Each structure stands twice: as C-alpha cells, then as structure tokens.
Amino acid sequence: MPGCGRLSCFHVRLETASAPDDGRAGDSCGAHLAEVVQELASWAREQRRDPASQVVVYAMTDGRANEASGPVEPFDRLALGTIPI
C-alpha cells in the first residue's frame, strides 16, 4: 500500500490460465492484505479478460520493504491461498 511503512510479508498476484504471471501484483503487510486482495480482484472483474483468473496470496520469507520491488528468487514464497475470480 502506498505510504505504508511496515515491512511486506505477503505478495498478492493476479494469475490467469493464459498468462500465469499477468504482471498485476503487489506486496503487502498484514494490516493491508485484505485491501490489496480486494483491489486486485475488483480490477480483474472489471477487465473480464480471462474467465479463469485467480488471485494468489503468497507469504514471503525475506520481509522486503514496500519500496524494494526488485527481482525475487523462484522459491522465496509459499502460496497461502487462491481466490477464484
């Protein structure tokens, strides 16, 4: 979330059947996780690009700050939940 100074411990990503890495994603602290998931799910519903969309919530092991959005290692996350859109 913009302006939040807490460390991010979750990564939220929109994934579709046609493109597993849609490019729509964001990191979140625990306090803002629900807001980030709702915003991404709402955006996906409005776009209606792919009916097989889902929002996946990952727990991150490195605790990056919101400003650090560099590349990540392939196995630094654990999937916690999948929300169908």
C-alpha positions in Angstrom: 0.0 0.0 0.0 1.3 3.4 -0.8 2.5 5.3 2.2 2.7 2.2 4.5 6.0 1.9 6.3 5.5 -1.6 7.5 7.6 -4.5 6.1 5.8 -6.5 3.4 5.3 -10.1 4.3 2.7 -11.1 1.7 2.8 -11.0 -2.1 -0.5 -10.8 -4.0 -0.6 -11.7 -7.7 -3.3 -12.0 -10.4 -2.8 -15.2 -12.3 -4.7 -16.3 -15.4 -4.8 -19.6 -17.3 -3.4 -17.9 -20.4 -0.7 -16.0 -18.6 0.4 -17.3 -15.1 2.4 -14.1 -14.5 -0.1 -11.3 -15.6 2.1 -8.5 -14.3 -0.5 -7.3 -11.9 0.8 -7.9 -8.4 1.7 -6.2 -5.2 3.3 -6.6 -1.9 1.5 -6.0 1.4 1.9 -6.0 5.1 -0.6 -8.0 7.2 -2.6 -4.9 8.0 -3.3 -4.1 4.4 -3.6 -7.6 2.9 -7.4 -7.6 2.6 -7.3 -4.2 0.8 -4.7 -5.3 -1.7 -6.6 -8.5 -2.4 -9.9 -6.7 -2.9 -8.4 -4.1 -5.2 -6.8 -6.7 -7.4 -9.9 -8.9 -7.5 -12.1 -5.8 -8.4 -9.7 -4.8 -11.2 -9.7 -8.4 -12.6 -13.6 -8.5 -12.5 -13.8 -5.1 -14.3 -11.3 -6.3 -17.0 -13.1 -9.6 -17.7 -10.1 -10.5 -19.9 -9.9 -14.1 -18.8 -12.6 -16.1 -17.1 -10.1 -18.4 -15.5 -8.5 -15.7 -13.3 -7.4 -16.1 -9.7 -5.7 -14.0 -7.1 -3.0 -15.9 -5.3 -1.6 -14.8 -1.9 2.0 -15.8 -1.1 3.9 -15.5 2.2 7.3 -14.0 1.6 10.3 -15.2 3.5 12.5 -12.2 3.1 10.3 -9.4 4.5 11.1 -6.8 1.9 10.0 -3.2 2.5 7.4 -1.8 0.2 10.0 0.3 -1.7 12.1 -2.8 -2.7 10.4 -4.3 -5.7 13.4 -5.9 -7.3 13.7 -9.4 -8.8 12.9 -12.3 -6.5 14.2 -15.8 -6.3 11.9 -18.5 -7.6 11.3 -20.3 -4.3 11.2 -17.4 -1.8 7.4 -17.6 -1.4 4.8 -20.0 0.0 1.3 -20.0 -1.5 -1.2 -19.4 1.3 -4.4 -19.0 -0.6 -6.0 -18.9 -4.1 -9.2 -16.8 -4.7 -11.1 -17.6 -7.9 -12.4 -14.6 -9.8 
